[in-house]
Amino acid sequence: MSNQQKIGVIILAAGESKRLGRPKQLVRFRDQYLLDHALKVAGSIGFVTKSLVLGANYSAITKQIQKHSFAVLQNEHWQEGMASSIRKGVESSLKNCPKLEQIMILVGDQPLVNGQHLQNLIDSQLQNNSEASFSEYGGNLGVPAIFSARLFPELLKLKGDHGAKKLLFKSNLEYSTVKLEGGHFDVDTEADVERLKAMEQE
């Protein structure tokens, strides 16, 4: 961890995987569950708080995954959308570490995210003293992303199905970007699962 900053991480995995028809968190990828991959990658970095936010299929998922010392939070309002999970994660992180200086947010279904990319995001954030640093892929900005304490109040105000990307529309937001090869690939359908299987053979 750079510069001895107090940095927390939140993994969002509360959705019901409606398009897939079964919990995408428990799709197998390279001999582990997709969510375990995210937990392992984030767990390899020295975050001072580590939160996993679950919602739909909470019991089935918690029985299967390796926690990697993450605090597992149950978002009972997951149907509201991603914002409710972000609020839950931020509130818990700040309760555990009131002096937290940065929070990283990622999702549980980006199989090509690795620890080096997370570290690059942290380094970019601290070197540029940005309010936020976003991953850049496929011409878009998104998660994984990291937010400074200056934006915590904004994260706690998010509503509905708007993720933290909504903050990009905040006027004069000071943010940086870090390219993430393959970051656009997430798992929503059976076709995506087949693509995952093909990747395992590469």
Protein Blocks (a to p, Z undefined) as FASTA:
>chain_A
ZZhiacdddddffbgolmnopafklpceehiafklmmmmmmmmpccfbdcdddfehklmm
mmmmcfklpacdddfklmnomklmmmmmmmmmmmmmmmbcbdcdddfklfkbcfklmmmm
mmmmmmnopabdcddeehiacddddddfklmmmmmmpgcjbdfklmmmpghiacddddde
hklpccfbfklmmmmmmmmmZZ
